[in-house]
Amino acid sequence: SSHFGFQFFQGSERCKIAEGRATDPVASHEPPIKAISVLRFSGMVASLNMQLATPTVSSQAPAQLRGKAAAQAAVQLPELSAPASAVASNSSPVALAAAAAVGGALAAGASRQRRRSNGIHAATLPAAVAVAPSTWVAKGGRRRTRGGLTATRAVAVAPGLTRVSNDEYVREDVRNIAIIAHVDHGKTTLTDGLMKQTRTEGTEDLASMDSDQLEAERGITILAKNAAVNYKGVKINLIDTPGHADFGGEVERILNMADACLLLVDAQEGPMPQTKFVLRLALKLNKKVIVCINKVDKPAARPDWVLDMTFDLFASLGACDEQCDFPVVYASGFQGKASVDGPDELEENLFPILDTVLEYCPKPQVQADAPLQMLVSNLDYDQFIGRISIGRVRSGSLKVGDQVGFQYGEGSEVRTATISKLWEFNNNSKREVAEILGGDICAFTGMDDVVIGDTVVDAADPKPLPPIEVEEPTVVMEFGTNTSPLAGQSKKSQFVTSTQIKNRLDREVLTNLALRVEPGSGDGFRVKGRGTLQLGILMENMRREGYEFMVSPPEVILQKDPDTGAQQEPYEEAVIEVPTEFQGVVLEEMNKKGAVMQGMESGSVENSMVLTFEIPTRSLIGMQGKFMQRTKGSAVMTSRFARWGEYDGKEKRVREKGSIVSSADGTVTGYTLLNMKNKGLFFVEHAEEVYAGMCVGIHNKEEDITINMCKEKNVTNVRSKTGELTETYPPSLKMSIDDYLGHMDVDEKLEVTPEKLRLLKASGKARKGK
């Protein structure tokens, strides 16, 4: 072991590395060869990433020159002494180069970072060098030294590709990282900033990652998207993921493409429920996690407290010592600044984040002789070229014109297709290429029946990967044709039949693994999802595309306990941040729903509290709207699935107020609106068309009330004094799909058209043929 200047000790002792470097004015000008040495001794492994840092003695130098260099190395490396000189004078430039380079580089970087995990000591070191003659490399590059220490040398075989074993390589020119966080913690803003600061000529006008209309309106990420930036000659594939718990399925499948995760945490709010969810997924898949404390420019930012809470979160999720020793970077995505030194020392760009990614993100590993493998993790669609498969090439390569196979797990049929177009990601767009090598993320077209979870394989030697698995849905709604008296009357309605609705839902299932579609009652379809927000987004997209349909109120999905056979329902962890003046309101409402308080702490701003509850999912439906009304819009509630718990069987009403129901068909008169404005709030306006059984407002009391909204004032020849008075019609209550889903009771349905949303009673004249 002294040939390389290492001393290993059992137990808690760290590996000690002697300092020193062999130098000589006569140096080799041959290009450096990147290498990785794996040193095994007494069951311990030290992985050293080494690259040329200083000139080394050429293998063609005279013997006396090599002896001189060995003498200098012996002086600078006392622990090498005779063995080192013997190595140098023994015409072994590999050992000399290793000793010199390791000594110099390790002295500078060994103290920078050390990890300890399960009795294995690994020092992450800066670049060092290993230069060897081609004849020595051709012989295998292996030398056994004393004490059972074996040094296995891996040399570059192609630009950007480095061999780490006989049949395994790493790509030096690619990194794959996913950006994960809680909703509204700044993922998309940070990604946009990285692309703007690394853009090249011709890419001045970059669209935001949240380019979808709904995403721009709501300010949230709904679908995971791919992007790529080039920094210091390395292509960094960025994957932007949604932050809301309802879209957790997007995060689960996207993590399969990444080697590491950039976890964003708000510098004011700290870790939130979805932060815990996405971090648990990353740790479960053993992904390297880089923590970025974002929004440090906030006036109420508290980065030190956030860092402590993040560390506690890692520990509570069972992270090992190595995972808890995560790198930290501070940033302001809005200002485009970042730093690794602290929140008060921000640089004028976001490059510290990219430098951290290059340093800590694992390099993609590919097998040279393995057949083609690519797991389809995402799908896109183009009306001219059809389905576009997106994923990461695990091994092999893809070329335009290649015939490849598609297989969904072991034992399934292998379908074949020809790749017609192939793209790589460049910023937030795609760039057409002729070939994609292993380790990179790409998109291609040519297969019409591909689904998420398929493995692109070599048709002659198929070796599929396990399909992607995501958590099961917890909420179900029934979609069906619109059966109201006003069905099909909107000029924008293009798709109204059951077949058209089914085709649209089937297409949605292809790209959304968290959704399930099953046959329902009659011509309806039961659509299962993670929550009402996910289903509401689907409904909003469908109505904007010209679909008209009717949906039932959301219901929770029950399951049987595999051990006892008892029914279980989903429970969620709800976190509510509210001003202290409304703390009692939140406690009162959650107590009515049977919620159990899990914790209470001060909020991120002055005079605010953060309350944590565990509550059944069916009791949580509609609570967001209720809190917005009772706290004047100041309460912020987030939730995530916690567990399956006992089902009590009691029916719970979503709301405490009844509905105002129209008893006649026709148009709403101002006379009725003025006379009935004290009965409650109305959804409709003067002269709007209604029908019998339609819910036109919210009653002030618990029971429903029926009103003839089309009644007009009787005309007489007697003048009324009140006729000279001027009164204004009560303003209508504007409700979105999300508002209606939280307001609907079990005996109501929602009519969704491209122009109008109408709530109606499920029975009676409100439905044709009923």
Secondary structure, 3 states (H helix, E strand, C coil): CCCCCEECCCCCCCCEECCCCCCCCCCCCCCCCCEEEEEEECCEEEEEEECCCCCCCCCCCCHHHHHHHHHHHHHHCCCCHHHHHHHHHCCCHHHHHHHHHHHHHHHHHCCCCEEEECCEEEECCCCCCCCCCHHHHHCCCEEECHHHCEEEEEEEEECCEEECCCCEEEECCEEEEEEEECCCCCHHHHHHHHHHHCCCCCCCCCCCCCCCHHHHHHCCCCCCEEEEEEECCEEEEEEECCCCHHHHHHHHHHHHHCCEEEEEEECCCCCCHHHHHHHHHHHHCCCEEEEEEECCCCCCCCHHHHHHHHHHHHHHCCCCHHHHCCCEEEEECCCCEEECCCCCCCECCCHHHHHHHHHHCCCCEEECCCCCEEEEEEEEEECCCEEEEEEEEEECEEECCCEEEEECCCCCCCEEEECCEEEEEEECEEEECCEEECCCEEEEECCCCCCCCCEEEECCECCCCCCCCCCCCCEEEEEECCCCCCCCCCCCCCECCHHHHHHHHHHHHHHCCCCEEEECCCCCEEEEECCHHHHHHHHHHHHHCCECEEECCCEECCEECCCCCCEEEEEEEEEEEEEHHHHHHHHHHHHHCCCEEEEEEECCCCCEEEEEEEEEHHHHCCHHHHHHHHCCCCCEEEEEEEEEEECCCCCCCCCCCCEEEECCCEECCHHHHHHHCCCEEECCCCCCEECCCEEEEEECCCCCEEECCCCCCCCCCCCCHHHHCCCCCCCCCCCCHHHHHHHCCCCEEEEECCCCEEEEECCCCCCCCC
